[in-house]
Amino acid sequence: MNRPYNFSAGPAAIPAEVLEQAAAEMLDWHGSGMSVMEMSHRGKEFISIYEQAEADLRELLAVPAQFKILFMQGGGLAENAIVPLNLSRAGTVDFVLTGSWSQKSAKEARKYVAEAHIAASGEASQFTSLPAPESWQLSRGASYVHICSNETIHGIEFQELPDLKALGCDAPLVIDFSSHVASRPVDWSRVGLAFGGAQKNLGPAGLTLVIVREDLLGHALPACPSAFDYKTVADNQSMFNTPPTWGIYIAGLTFQWIKRQTEAGLTGVAALELRNKAKADLFYQYVDQSSFYVNKVAANCRSRMNIPFFLRDKSRNDAFLAGARERGLLQLKGHKSVGGMRASIYNAMPIAGVQALVDFMREFEQRNA
Ligand SMILES: *Cc1c(COP(=O)(O)O)cnc(C)c1O
């Protein structure tokens, strides 16, 4: 089936093969006589779905054995509270502000920690550049350091995770990788905890992924809800309460889809990384040579997943969006806080979709310049 190209920032496009398989299995999963939505999470059918999903994710992201993979609920915003409840020990936490999402994280953490210290901020550049890690004012004895490794709204991505040890900091690094999880490999030697909602790159809303180093478990504040205590969740294989079974199932199908992807002799996440780089290069190269459109983010931190861009003549925004929609290019409107346009080109977006967008933009520019 020929579907339009969907540039939504999230909930976002899911590979058609995944949706087709889910549709084919909707009424009767593997001869069980049940939809996945109707199964007990403790039955052997669902346990097999869960175990396969966990094993596939561990393989795809090369998650080391000393990290637990937790499937939770609440989304990225709930993790802004759940992380400090589990890791802060009510002490000081360092935040690096690189856009809206890290700002939200710092604000929420203030409810739970002695101090949410701003170690660095890109706000003076209107979040168009990343403060260099060497310039971060990290606190002594912080419980952890929080970054958003891909800022979905401002279109800023860490091309390399900071090496806190090299900066003289022993605190674990927490990354919000909601909007670029599985788009590139993760250097787990630099990470204590990673969290992300599934609805950008892994599946439907309602599933939250947490990957946490074992030694960070077991220090939750007394007020932490049991269902959000990482140790409780880990000790119960994410089944202390009913997990988001449908989300885990669709994410599992997505993991299988990622495993099947190949590019230049690479497979899985490495193949997707190569493809995502080619997609982003194609788009940025076009925008940079155009005097009609602009992206203001510094070249060394431009996101491969979320690309905010602006028509220099704002009065043409509505015509641009209408023309794009007519061409089967959906959900390009920018986030309300920054305006303009945004192309989210997650794993499920093929290079042909980015090419179709660039072709449309070129035509629109020629017609209107
Ligand atoms: C989407 C997003 C979130 C919020 O996720 P919710 O599921 O809405 O809570 C948090 N952080 C980042 C980086 C995001 O892109």
The ligand as a Gaussian input file, in Angstrom:
#p B3LYP/6-31G(d) Opt

LIG

0 1
 C        8.532000      13.435000      23.209000
 C        9.605000      13.675000      24.180000
 C        9.383000      13.617000      25.572000
 C        7.995000      13.505000      26.185000
 O        7.396000      12.335000      26.032000
 P        5.916000      12.104000      26.635000
 O        5.666000      10.719000      26.208000
 O        5.016000      13.111000      25.998000
 O        5.984000      12.267000      28.089000
 C       10.454000      13.794000      26.412000
 N       11.681000      14.016000      25.935000
 C       11.936000      14.083000      24.607000
 C       13.319000      14.332000      24.135000
 C       10.896000      13.923000      23.692000
 O       11.154000      13.997000      22.379000

